[in-house]
Amino acid sequence: MKLKNFEILPLIGLENLKFGITTDEVNKIIGSPDDISQSDGETLEDFDYLSWYYADEDVLLLFEGDNEKKLAGIKTSNPNFTLFGHKLFDLDEKKIISLMNEHNITDIDVDEYEYEDEDEDEKCLSFPEIYMCCCFQNDTLTDVSWYSFDDYDDDDDIDDDLDDLDDLDDLFEDEEIFNDDVLDKFIEIEDLNEEDDDEKK
């Protein structure tokens, strides 16, 4: 994979990797991934994911969809990535919030985690307006993920199967590329999609 532009495009994707394109289209654009992971459906049959990881750029592409998998999210820890022209990993929490506010993004959710057996504190800032999540450890940005507004799952009742977080933990317990914050974000996105569908009705 060779990226020429590391600019994060909220709700759109990355460079010519637009949310909604298929795995075949992604493969034609940037080639085969270094690692592929997929849920086996044993715990939650309706929650099926596919992830492609590109090691050189440290980019994880997340696909969803019951029949045809489509690009639905991107996650990275690559310090070269930028947002609104600023290198995101050079900014602390306050500066990231300020940058968002400058672009009229004011809705922010904060989740904090403390670990008794570790000296690390973890915090995640979620920006629902642009479906983006920034995670920190000891006040240092460790990864950023952003997602599509659209729901590519064919089953509209998928949210009914996502209420039990223990089931999600069991499903992904062996997947190191996913942490609890990313899973929480998936659930939040599904909830937002359902709310938007209700409003349209």
C-alpha positions as a printed NumPy array, in Angstrom:
array([[  0.   ,   0.   ,   0.   ],
       [  1.369,   3.395,  -0.941],
       [ -0.511,   6.451,   0.198],
       [  0.3  ,   9.819,  -1.294],
       [ -2.063,  11.812,   0.86 ],
       [ -2.495,  11.231,   4.596],
       [ -5.33 ,  13.702,   5.04 ],
       [ -8.26 ,  12.341,   7.045],
       [-11.546,  12.99 ,   5.253],
       [-14.329,  12.729,   7.864],
       [-17.419,  10.844,   6.648],
       [-15.682,  10.345,   3.277],
       [-12.641,   8.149,   3.843],
       [ -9.022,   8.587,   2.826],
       [ -7.519,   9.762,  -0.46 ],
       [ -9.247,   7.64 ,  -3.143],
       [-10.468,   5.126,  -0.56 ],
       [-14.025,   6.342,  -0.25 ],
       [-16.422,   4.793,   2.231],
       [-18.771,   2.404,   0.489],
       [-16.323,   0.869,  -1.994],
       [-15.961,  -2.896,  -2.033],
       [-12.986,  -5.044,  -1.071],
       [-12.326,  -5.728,  -4.755],
       [-12.181,  -1.998,  -5.455],
       [ -9.854,  -1.436,  -2.507],
       [ -7.556,  -4.206,  -3.734],
       [ -7.363,  -2.602,  -7.185],
       [ -6.502,   0.779,  -5.681],
       [ -3.925,  -0.092,  -3.02 ],
       [ -3.234,  -3.8  ,  -3.339],
       [ -3.499,  -6.712,  -0.962],
       [ -3.299,  -6.184,   2.823],
       [ -0.604,  -7.651,   5.071],
       [ -3.168,  -9.138,   7.429],
       [ -6.861, -10.049,   7.203],
       [ -9.229, -10.72 ,  10.104],
       [-12.872, -11.713,  10.008],
       [-15.469, -12.653,  12.599],
       [-16.597, -16.261,  12.596],
       [-20.154, -15.459,  13.605],
       [-20.205, -17.977,  16.452],
       [-21.184, -15.511,  19.156],
       [-23.163, -12.899,  17.213],
       [-24.262, -14.297,  13.875],
       [-25.503, -10.967,  12.568],
       [-22.431,  -8.932,  13.528],
       [-19.959,  -9.758,  10.78 ],
       [-16.83 ,  -7.701,  10.192],
       [-13.792,  -7.852,   7.964],
       [-10.562,  -5.948,   8.566],
       [ -7.573,  -5.395,   6.299],
       [ -4.319,  -4.186,   7.841],
       [ -1.503,  -2.478,   5.921],
       [  1.675,  -2.553,   8.011],
       [  3.825,   0.026,   6.201],
       [  1.276,   2.798,   6.676],
       [ -0.148,   1.344,   9.914],
       [ -3.666,   1.575,   8.505],
       [ -6.572,  -0.682,   9.362],
       [ -9.543,  -0.766,   6.984],
       [-12.842,  -1.993,   8.393],
       [-15.52 ,  -3.463,   6.142],
       [-19.133,  -4.341,   6.903],
       [-22.128,  -5.725,   5.042],
       [-24.095,  -8.949,   5.094],
       [-23.627,  -9.874,   1.455],
       [-20.993,  -7.595,  -0.05 ],
       [-18.412,  -6.094,   2.283],
       [-17.948,  -2.34 ,   1.906],
       [-15.436,   0.048,   3.456],
       [-17.024,   1.447,   6.607],
       [-14.157,   2.629,   8.813],
       [-10.468,   3.457,   8.998],
       [ -8.119,   3.33 ,  11.973],
       [ -4.48 ,   4.413,  12.237],
       [ -1.644,   5.245,  14.616],
       [  0.506,   6.717,  11.84 ],
       [  1.835,  10.132,  12.968],
       [  1.837,  11.415,   9.374],
       [ -1.938,  11.659,   9.25 ],
       [ -3.459,  15.12 ,   9.175],
       [ -6.879,  16.6  ,   9.851],
       [ -7.917,  19.976,   8.46 ],
       [ -4.298,  20.518,   7.448],
       [ -2.845,  19.819,  10.913],
       [ -0.775,  16.799,  11.949],
       [ -3.2  ,  15.244,  14.373],
       [ -0.641,  13.29 ,  16.392],
       [  1.282,  16.488,  17.143],
       [ -1.732,  17.887,  18.993],
       [ -2.796,  17.32 ,  22.574],
       [ -6.367,  16.863,  23.724],
       [ -7.12 ,  20.582,  24.131],
       [ -5.706,  21.46 ,  20.714],
       [ -7.689,  18.698,  19.022],
       [-10.891,  19.96 ,  20.649],
       [-10.001,  23.514,  19.609],
       [ -9.372,  22.363,  16.035],
       [-12.745,  20.666,  15.959],
       [-14.467,  23.747,  17.344],
       [-12.854,  25.874,  14.634],
       [-14.696,  23.705,  12.127],
       [-18.015,  23.901,  14.   ],
       [-17.68 ,  20.439,  15.519],
       [-18.814,  20.954,  19.084],
       [-20.477,  17.685,  20.114],
       [-17.876,  15.727,  22.111],
       [-18.214,  12.58 ,  24.209],
       [-15.432,  11.649,  26.63 ],
       [-14.788,   8.159,  27.953],
       [-12.059,   7.609,  30.548],
       [-10.548,   4.324,  31.695],
       [ -8.246,   3.577,  34.623],
       [ -6.395,   0.3  ,  35.072],
       [ -5.554,  -0.875,  38.598],
       [ -2.668,  -3.098,  37.527],
       [ -1.143,  -0.617,  35.091],
       [  0.245,   2.887,  35.266],
       [ -1.638,   3.912,  32.146],
       [ -4.818,   5.931,  31.918],
       [ -6.829,   5.826,  28.731],
       [ -9.225,   8.399,  27.38 ],
       [-11.219,   8.481,  24.171],
       [-12.789,  11.544,  22.585],
       [-15.697,  10.789,  20.288],
       [-17.018,  13.341,  17.813],
       [-20.454,  12.005,  16.741],
       [-20.998,  14.761,  14.178],
       [-18.182,  13.383,  12.026],
       [-18.088,   9.806,  13.363],
       [-14.512,  10.126,  14.59 ],
       [-12.779,   8.834,  17.713],
       [ -9.389,   9.873,  19.141],
       [ -7.867,   7.674,  21.855],
       [ -5.159,   8.744,  24.301],
       [ -2.884,   6.985,  26.761],
       [ -1.346,   9.176,  29.442],
       [ -2.41 ,  12.277,  27.49 ],
       [ -0.704,  11.098,  24.287],
       [ -2.776,  10.401,  21.18 ],
       [ -2.32 ,   6.721,  20.298],
       [ -4.82 ,   6.14 ,  17.515],
       [ -7.604,   7.761,  15.559],
       [-10.511,   6.131,  13.781],
       [-13.231,   7.534,  11.553],
       [-16.304,   5.957,  10.056],
       [-18.961,   6.176,   7.389],
       [-22.34 ,   7.697,   8.119],
       [-24.048,   4.936,   6.13 ],
       [-24.964,   1.49 ,   7.401],
       [-23.852,  -1.172,   4.935],
       [-25.52 ,  -4.055,   6.743],
       [-28.535,  -5.477,   4.961],
       [-30.184,  -6.519,   8.221],
       [-31.915,  -3.487,   9.755],
       [-32.336,  -5.354,  13.041],
       [-28.617,  -5.706,  13.734],
       [-28.854,  -3.328,  16.706],
       [-31.017,  -5.852,  18.539],
       [-28.021,  -8.178,  18.647],
       [-25.544,  -5.567,  19.886],
       [-27.023,  -4.833,  23.284],
       [-24.882,  -7.333,  25.185],
       [-21.336,  -6.011,  25.512],
       [-20.185,  -9.296,  27.024],
       [-21.045, -11.018,  23.755],
       [-18.995,  -8.468,  21.863],
       [-16.048,  -8.999,  24.193],
       [-16.26 , -12.742,  23.615],
       [-16.45 , -12.273,  19.867],
       [-13.353, -10.095,  19.647],
       [-11.311, -11.288,  22.614],
       [ -8.647, -12.782,  20.323],
       [ -8.476,  -9.78 ,  17.973],
       [ -5.645,  -7.521,  19.154],
       [ -6.371,  -4.908,  16.469],
       [ -9.717,  -4.146,  18.105],
       [ -9.966,  -2.525,  21.522],
       [-13.055,  -1.821,  23.602],
       [-13.187,   1.776,  22.42 ],
       [-13.401,   0.79 ,  18.768],
       [-16.152,  -1.704,  19.565],
       [-18.016,   0.946,  21.554],
       [-17.727,   3.262,  18.577],
       [-19.24 ,   0.665,  16.285],
       [-22.197,   0.354,  18.636],
       [-22.563,   4.138,  18.835],
       [-22.549,   4.427,  15.047],
       [-25.223,   1.753,  14.705],
       [-27.36 ,   3.574,  17.292],
       [-26.962,   6.89 ,  15.459],
       [-27.938,   5.277,  12.167],
       [-31.075,   3.868,  13.761],
       [-31.988,   7.281,  15.187],
       [-31.481,   8.918,  11.788],
       [-33.684,   6.293,  10.126],
       [-36.426,   6.92 ,  12.707],
       [-36.244,  10.684,  12.089],
       [-36.535,  10.203,   8.32 ],
       [-39.68 ,   8.126,   8.853]])
